[in-house]
Amino acid sequence: MAFLIRRLGFYLLAALVAVSVNFFLPRLAPGDPASTMFAQYGKNLTPAALDSLKQAYGLSNDPLVVQYLRYLGDLLHGNLGVSLSQFPSPVTSVIATGLGWSVLLGVFSVLVSFAVGCGIGAIAAWRRSGAVDRIAPPALIFVGSFPYFFLALLLLYLLGLKWSVFPLGHAYDDGLVPEWSWTFVSSVISHLTLPATTIVLVSLGAWTLNMRNTMVAVLSEDYLALAEAKGLQPGRVLRHAARNALLPNVTMLGVVLGGVLSGQILTEIVFSYPGLGYLLLQAVNTVDYPLMQALFLIITLAVLGANFVVDSLYVLLDPRVRLGGAR
């Protein structure tokens, strides 16, 4: 518990730094959203209209310290401002439309690739020089070397356009109302398959190779040789080895999960999947500063939160972390 409390303090400090950078960086840059719109529309906006825009968008000429304290207060109350591209909708409501889809796509894809990749890597190391060890790692690394958008377009063309096995885009069929019914759930699964498969194929090789190499090193440890000499069943020896070999991949899992909200932008664009990556593209194209700022903050906090979860898992998986924390 002492170890986790210290790590939590570190991540809270990192979150405060991230929030501060997220606030000061756009405000220290030249211009503001209202001035940008004024430049775009030219003479169509008068100076009085520009002042009205600034008030509507919550822009202020107060000192930065005052604005910063107000910004922290708004964050604590869940107020992230007003979206410029979807005015007068709050940023929180705009993000809410894509957050669930990004989490569904990202977490599902990462967990599937993690489980399958670690399983293949463990079997490849357990039966070195076997068929799985000779074929699976190099084949998966080869597939993973292709860019996201290439595999996405290839799957979209073959399975969506040419053979019509899966739908071409969006999160569910047009005309359906989101509800807990098999019709809606099956439509979501059908639309999820192609973008999720793209992410899994690209990331599967890294999980497999990391697990395989770590497992090979763990299998040479003396405690496993002792376990085999004592007559422990091969399946139990494999589970003990896999548990220790999982630790580096668990670390990478935290980083990957933290980047779920930002690491699938191209996939969401290709499949028109309505996640945060697609929202970020729209925010950049429409110069929606409040929405961009909120999305960057959510991505940063997601990375910090995922890494804290990984630290907590380490305490459970590796007793040496608990002992080190106690000292």
Protein Blocks (a to p, Z undefined) as FASTA:
>chain_A
ZZmmmmmmmmmmmmmmmmmmmmmmmmmpgcjfklmmmmmnommpcfklmmmmmmmnopaf
bdfklmmmmmmmmmmnopabjafklccbdfklmmmmmmmmmmmmmmmmmmmmmmmmmmmm
mmmmmmghilklmmmmmmmmmmmmpcfklmmmmmmmmmmmmnomacfbdjbdehiacddd
fklmmmmmmmmmmmmmmmmmmmmmmmmmmmmmmmmmmmmpmklmmmmmnopafklmmmmm
mmmmmmmmmmmmmmmmmmmmmmmmmmmmmnopabfklmmmmmmmnopaklmmmmmmmmmm
mmmmmmmmmmmmmmmmmmklmmmmmZZ
